[in-house]
Amino acid sequence: MRKLLLFNILCLAFLAVSCDKKEPDSPDNPTPVDPVPQVVKVTGVKLDKTSAELKVGETLQLSATVEPANATEKSVSWKTDNSSIADVDGKGLVTALKGGTTTISVITKDGNLTASASITVKEPLAIKVYYDGKEVGDTLTYKLGSSPGDSLSFELFDKKTEAFVDADNLEISSSSKEVATYLGKKGGSGFVKAVSDGLSTLTFTYGKETIGSITLNVLLKPTEFGVYTHTSVEGIDPMSKDLEIAEGSLVRINPSTGYTFLDLFDLTNKTRVLYDDSVMYETSDKKVANIVSNYGFSYTWGLWGKGPGRATITLGYGEFRRTFDVKVTDYIVYFEGKDPGTSILSYSLGTKPGDLVKISVFDKATDSFLKTSDWKVTLYSSNTRAEVNSYTETECLIKIKTAGMIPLSVADTSDGTNFVFKTLSINVKAD
């Protein structure tokens, strides 16, 4: 009976609770709604750089920071005050275009707040590297032995001002000091010493800015040289083959002139070799002939005749040697048996029967007249006023035809050569 009573009480309690519960869609119990999100406004923007310096062609990535970090709208845009100096894309990448200063700005979408950076663009230096009077390209080939001490001299040329600039701010670095080393600067040049064959990159810096680099190709010393002689520096091409002194050849010097010039050429590079201590020379008899070092010119030496006779001269440069003979003559050309002491002789028609005048050659070394078998007289081909009539043992007889100037030369043929040791002119006057 008690169990039945307890069961009835529980059922009544359950029914009471069930009747007390309300339906979910009832007015007394509405469905909950999500809250409206809070908007965080932008309060500022900053750039990672407020100024920068670029060279033409360089780029710079600017980075913008929007504040606060939890701002709702962080979008930004970019602009430049002068797009001809520097441009900027939509991600803040700045490109330098030409020299000048401009401002790059970032603008927030929310609030139009801005931050800016001053950008200075520098034009590249117009300074170029010159060697041997010409602008150097990407490579430079240099042969050891081309200059004294193998020193290469570089100059700087400003194409804006069209003038060479002082080398005080020049520095040169070499990637291989075994091939080439920087010696320093003096005046308007920087000097590099070529040491051995190989490749080295030379980098040229002016102030703090690199203005260029070249690959220097140093080659072994060339062995093809030539020795040239001439009696006049001006107006003669020293590379002309007919002026070259061959091995064992004969060079003539007449003390009336006293000298000839010598030039040593690098035939590979077609350049003169600067005479200095690296050029060796020897003479077998200094009383006959000797070489005068640096005879007033950077590349030319004088071969001087000291007295009558013969001597052997040897020139050397590195492994190159050239040996040749020198004959110094001391002849006097006589006119009508006398030393005229001049190159222009006066003669009047009718002075001699048949107008035959005499030319002879006196050798001071032997104190005697030379036999005509060792010399000859040549009248210039354009001359019609005279002719060679005949030779005696020691005299040449010239027949005068008309008045006027008669140029001629007297040449020594004793060595199988045609060495002109005297030129003169006979000024023939009418009776």
Secondary structure, 3 states (H helix, E strand, C coil): CHHHHHHHHHHHHHHHHHHHCCCCCCCCCCCCCCCCCCCCCCCEEEECCCEEEEECCCEEECCEEEECCCCCCCCEEEEECCCCCEEECCCCEEEECCCEEEEEEEEECCCCCEEEEEEEEECCCCEEEEECCEECCCEEEEECCCCHHHEEEEEEEECCCCEEECCCCEEEEECCCCCEEEEEEECCEEEEEECCCEEEEEEEEECCEEEEEEEEEEECCCCCEEEEEECCCCCCCCCCHHHECCCCCEEEECCCCCEEEEEEEECCCCEECCCCCCEEEEECCCCCEEEECCCCCCCEEEEEECCCEEEEEEEEECCEEEEEEEEECCEEEEECCECCCCCEEEEECCCCHHHEEEEEEEECCCCEECCHHHEEEEECCCCCCEEEEEECCCEEEEEECCCEEEEEEEEECCCCCCEEEEEEEEEEECC
